[in-house]
Amino acid sequence: MLIALKRIIPTRLKEKRSNPLNQARWQRFRANKRGWWSLWFFAVLFFISLFAEFIANDKPLLVDYKNEWYFPIFHQYPETQFGGEFQTEADYTDPYVDDLIKEHGFIVWPPIRFSYDTINLDVVGSVPSPPDTTNWLGTDDKGRDVLARIIYGFRISVLFGFVLTIVSSVIGVIVGATQGYYGGWLDLLGQRFIEVWSGMPTLFLLIILSSFVEPNFWWLLGIMVLFSWMSLVGVVRAEFLRCRNFDYVRAAQAMGVNDTRIMLRHMLPNAMVASLTMMPFILSGSVTTLTSLDFLGFGLPAGSPSLGELLAQGKANLQAPWLGISAFVVLSLMLTLLVFIGEAVRDAFDPHHHGK
């Protein structure tokens, strides 16, 4: 069986790669230079943000002490490990601990020596402090490094958007496929339920629920999934309503093929064309939703790295323009890249479009 799989899988992959339709779509996507380079730029930014702990952290990447290597970024070491007096975790920003280590070794720091929640106690003057050689984009109203919070906030925003897009898309495709394939009363009742459910005031419900439960990443994700799964129902339902009377579907039903297999194998690929063209726009909408909730104070817990919270700080501290400008530039860049990617995907699946 393993030998057979080793022969079949590469063959199937080769068939997919050699599919003329997929090749034409890929070439149309690459021909859209704006979308192509936006995809690469966004992928590089997201990849960098995945390693935020190695870029911005108040703990060293490596400590060499008496010819032994320590990795504080992964493990906690007491101060006594480096000749100190306390059993608590070593504070590597303390000049006393720094001198103890450098007396018998060296320290390798990340490029930014602040995490998203690190308060810079050495700030000269009041906070928010302007950009300088220590805090490249300045500090916020609590003395935390703005650039570190942007890196971590970018990662949280994109991950939240990815998870919300995938989960809501899966639910939306399942609901739309079921309604479109079976039709009748199931479709009628489903459409009436969607009409009622889509009219629910999402923001008001979040405000009310926030008074009972402290919101966090997963709590927000669950609430947003409840109201965002309807975005793909319409297009998938329409495609299944169109395809269910085709001859190949009727022939499969006459041969006794079960409904699940017909929907997955024969009808879903047609519906996924429209779904894939909408997913980048759903992703940008998910990021915007999280940013809006954080800006209004109903998003992630206080202290979490958030672009929306940074925008709120910029609004509250007009004398510190670097706060609002930094958050605005990052958000506008992120959403612009996602829109360009979405346009390129849409044009790639449109055979009548010939983009440059």
Long-range contacts (C-beta under 8 A, 24 or more apart in sequence): 24-351, 25-348, 25-349, 26-348, 28-347, 28-348, 28-350, 28-353, 28-354, 28-355, 29-344, 29-345, 29-347, 29-348, 31-354, 31-355, 31-356, 32-343, 32-344, 32-347, 32-348, 32-355, 32-356, 33-356, 34-340, 34-343, 34-344, 35-340, 35-341, 35-343, 35-344, 35-345, 35-347, 36-344, 38-336, 38-337, 38-340, 38-341, 38-344, 39-337, 39-341, 39-344, 41-337, 42-334, 42-337, 42-338, 42-341, 45-154, 45-334, 45-337, 46-154, 46-155, 46-158, 48-151, 49-151, 49-152, 49-154, 49-155, 49-158, 50-155, 52-116, 52-148, 52-151, 52-152, 52-155, 53-110, 53-115, 54-110, 55-110, 55-111, 55-112, 55-151, 56-110, 56-111, 56-112, 56-114, 56-115, 56-116, 56-145, 56-147, 56-148, 56-151, 56-152, 57-110, 57-112, 57-113, 57-114, 57-115, 58-92, 58-93, 58-113, 58-114, 58-115, 58-118, 59-92, 59-115, 60-92, 60-107, 60-108, 60-109, 60-110, 61-108, 61-109, 61-110, 62-107, 62-108, 63-92, 63-101, 63-105, 63-106, 63-107, 63-108, 64-105, 64-106, 64-107, 65-101, 65-104, 65-105, 66-104, 66-105, 67-105, 112-136, 112-145, 112-147, 112-148, 112-151, 114-144, 114-145, 114-148, 115-148, 115-152, 116-144, 116-145, 116-148, 116-149, 116-151, 116-152, 116-153, 116-305, 117-144, 117-303, 117-305, 118-144, 118-145, 118-148, 119-143, 119-144, 120-144, 120-145, 128-313, 128-317, 128-320, 128-322, 128-323, 130-320, 130-322, 131-322, 137-322, 137-326, 138-320, 138-322, 138-323, 138-326, 140-310, 140-313, 140-323, 141-313, 141-316, 141-317, 141-320, 146-310, 146-322, 146-323, 146-326, 147-326, 148-305, 149-305, 149-306, 149-310, 150-305, 150-307, 150-310, 150-326, 150-327, 150-330, 151-305, 152-305, 153-305, 153-306, 153-307, 153-309, 153-310, 153-330, 154-307, 154-330, 154-334, 156-217, 156-290, 156-300, 156-304, 156-305, 156-306, 157-287, 157-290, 157-291, 157-306, 157-307, 157-334, 158-287, 158-334, 160-217, 160-220, 160-221, 160-286, 160-287, 160-290, 161-283, 161-284, 161-286, 161-287, 161-290, 162-283, 163-221, 164-221, 164-224, 164-225, 164-228, 164-286, 164-289, 165-279, 165-282, 165-283, 165-286, 167-221, 167-225, 167-229, 168-224, 168-225, 168-228, 168-229, 168-231, 168-232, 168-282, 169-229, 169-231, 169-232, 169-275, 169-279, 169-282, 171-225, 171-229, 172-229, 172-230, 172-231, 172-232, 172-233, 172-236, 173-232, 173-236, 173-268, 173-271, 173-272, 173-275, 175-229, 175-230, 175-233, 175-236, 176-232, 176-233, 176-234, 176-235, 176-236, 176-237, 176-240, 176-271, 177-236, 177-237, 177-240, 177-263, 177-267, 177-268, 177-271, 179-233, 179-237, 179-240, 180-236, 180-237, 180-238, 180-239, 180-240, 180-241, 180-244, 181-240, 181-244, 181-259, 181-262, 181-263, 181-267, 183-241, 183-244, 187-237, 187-241, 194-230, 194-233, 197-227, 197-230, 198-227, 198-230, 200-227, 202-227, 203-296, 203-298, 206-293, 206-298, 207-298, 210-298, 214-301, 215-298, 215-299, 215-300, 215-301, 216-300, 216-301, 217-300, 220-290, 220-293, 220-299, 220-300, 224-286, 224-289, 224-290, 228-282, 228-286, 228-289, 231-278, 231-282, 231-285, 232-275, 232-278, 232-282, 235-271, 235-274, 235-275, 235-278, 236-271, 236-274, 236-275, 239-267, 239-270, 239-271, 239-274, 240-267, 240-271, 243-267, 243-270, 243-271, 273-349, 274-349, 276-345, 276-349, 277-342, 277-345, 277-346, 277-349, 278-342, 279-342, 279-345, 280-338, 280-339, 280-341, 280-342, 280-345, 281-338, 281-339, 281-342, 283-338, 284-334, 284-335, 284-338, 284-339, 284-342, 287-331, 287-334, 287-335, 287-338, 288-335, 291-331, 307-331
